[in-house]
């Protein structure tokens, strides 16, 4: 799609330089064939360095754009990101291609495939699974019944996924219009599951808005966990049931989270951190340690606080 044809669809005036546009991306990662948007001053440095072909932007920030990036001037850049995302969303077509399946695989009856699916060697896929368009599953994976893997997702070697889990469903992204109605932001990224990850039953891992939601190698997820869009879960993490990560959370390596622990979005958790059950992470965890409570605090402090509260109640 050309830039000016997209702008016409959005009822916006054409730009001086037209070009081919293949997608939308963040300011940091956008290429000269992609669009981006700017709606938050904390990304000001990225705005000045972006390589995007054009950026949805408020008029007052136009002067900070690089010379080769054009301005698409709008009042609400985030809203126009939502409008534009629809034109780059995945298009579904009835399956016309058989999957490429490696050696010594065990594919049960009742498994459904999309187009352009690639399956490695020694893979088992049990009844009721759906493997979407362009999915790649590497060697020695085991998918239990009724697992769903949406389009464009990538599964590494030795991955085990238990029943009912959904990999690559849309992230929870919406822009709100002035009248209070919501506009869907189509999630055009994917999910990448690295080697030797185990995913419990009824786990949901959302695809990224752009780029990838990543679960790094060796991580083990219990049942009923939710990983939101654009999260990056580090190596050898260990999450108990009902953990929830909000969008764009990054965890370091060897992070442990107890049952029902959760995070706010856009946070970083340091390597070898332990978050106790029901711990609520509301800001970055910058150093390893044991943490508990809501809002989160050092575990020893939380225990002292509980002891003092108990003494107050006895009085």
PyMOL commands that set and color helices and strands:
alter all, ss='L'
color gray80, all
select helices_A, chain A and resi 3-9+41-49+59-64+77-88+299-314
alter helices_A, ss='H'
color red, helices_A
select strands_A, chain A and resi 23-24+34-37+54-57+70-73+100-101+106-107+112-113+118-119+124-125+130-131+136-137+142-143+148-149+154-155+160-161+166-169+174-176+182-184+190-193+198-199+204-206+212-215+220-221+226-227+232-233+238-239+244-245+250-251+256-257+262-263+268-269+273-275+280-281+289-292+297-298
alter strands_A, ss='S'
color yellow, strands_A
deselect
rebuild
show_as cartoon
